[in-house]
Amino acid sequence: MEHTLYACELPYPEVEAAPCLADAKLLMPDYGGPQGELTAVTTYCFQHYITSASRPELAEALAGIAKVEMRHHALLGETVFKLGGYPVMGGRTYWNGSFADYTLSPEKFLARDIHAEEAAILAYERTVLALRTESVKLLIERIILDEELHIKLLRDLIASL
């Protein structure tokens, strides 16, 4: 991955995995669940759209974070498939647009974004504890580094308002 202000500089580890449906199922909520990567992508894109005219610097940062979340989504989807699962959005509960956060106030949505990133880290940490496949654990731990960076960036954005 090329250098970006919105992702940790470390590379994402390669996933070398034999089929393990249990691990694939563990990744599904992080991939396409109500609080998963697809929801994060959709939320950050919405926020980018509504701030692009009035706050271009904020919009640029939100788009940058969204792109990193899209990368996470792709990595998780590819990993689910490598593990023998099918990367279906939402798993048993189909993903829908109501999962995204449509708050309009930047002050409010940035605070909510921080909370969502913290919740994502907690969910990822729980996933790592339950995973059997070492290379998948390493991937999730690397994704956590990006989420931690996003919290710092979001706090900086709040301070700049």
HELIX and SHEET records of a PDB file:
HELIX    1   1 LEU A   21  GLY A   32  1                                  12    
HELIX    2   2 GLU A   37  THR A   51  1                                  15    
HELIX    3   3 PRO A   56  LYS A   82  1                                  27    
HELIX    4   4 GLY A   97  PHE A   99  5                                   3    
HELIX    5   5 PRO A  106  ALA A  130  1                                  25    
HELIX    6   6 GLU A  134  SER A  160  1                                  27    
END                                                                             
